[in-house]
Amino acid sequence: RHPSPSPSPPSPSPSPPHPSRTNRNPPAMATTTTTEKKRELAEGNWLPLESNPEVLNGFATRVGLPKGWTFCDIYGVDKELLGMVPQPCAAVVLLFTSSKELKAFKDKQRKEIEEKGQELSKDLFYITQHDGIGNACGTIATIHAMANSTSLFKSEGVVKKFVEEWKGKTPSEIGYGLLKAKDIQEVSEDAAESKDAQTATPDREDNVNAHFIAFVNVGDVLYEMDGRKAFPINHGKTSEKSFLEDAAAVIKKNFFDVSPNGNFNMMALSKA
């Protein structure tokens, strides 16, 4: 699951090469100041995490995922395959390879939301993935999954500390806060180079062509949390019982169907 694609189980497509390799466009946010650019260049270059439950669990446990919760594979979006996932499911993490189809869809989606508006919960904890942080999308997706699952569990350790320190700040400010969170970066890099990884870790300067995002349930609303997008995406009503199926339906419609030749990998954060 690192440099070259590996076949996936009964999922819609084989797993992508490595979780964080992507030719990503800069986040569509407010204009970056010269000072902010200097801050970006001063820090960063995180190693990418592998799309592997063992790796994510190793990272998440060390940064504060409480006992009794674990990441596991989702083998497909069919109801029978979703039925294999332990319940309750707190979050879904999706890894996908970049494509021109997905970029066009992302641009259209942003334009429509900016024209029509959307409701976003004040309880969302959303991190902008700034360019200077390197291949941190797996780390960000994991934090998004943990920090936005407070209806089911409370994160502990360094994630709890990070959320408490940055709660109420703008997504951009939180993103710069993560750039300075060396305690999180050290654990993330240990996980990236873990013996649980199935393939060699890419160099930190590698241009990675896959991207991690998370789907969460906050206030019975399904949100897509992609630090490379301008804002979280409100995908409508959900519930603890229907969350996994609702997230799978959005993933199928907005990712699998949009980019049928893409590679995808899904994991659930569920009760062990």
Secondary structure, DSSP 8 states (H G I E B T S, - for coil): --SS-B--SSSSS-B-S-TT---------S---HHHHHHHHHS--B----S-HHHHHHHHHHHT--TTEEEEEE--SSHHHHTTS-SSEEEEEEEEE--HHHHHHHHHHHHHHHHH-----TT-------GGGBS-HHHHHHHHHHHT-TTT----HHHHHHHHHHTTS-HHHHHHHHHT-HHHHHHHHHHHT-TT-SS----TT----EEEEEEEESSSEEEEE-TTSSS-EEEEE--TTTHHHHHHHHHIIIIITTSTT--EEEEEEEE-
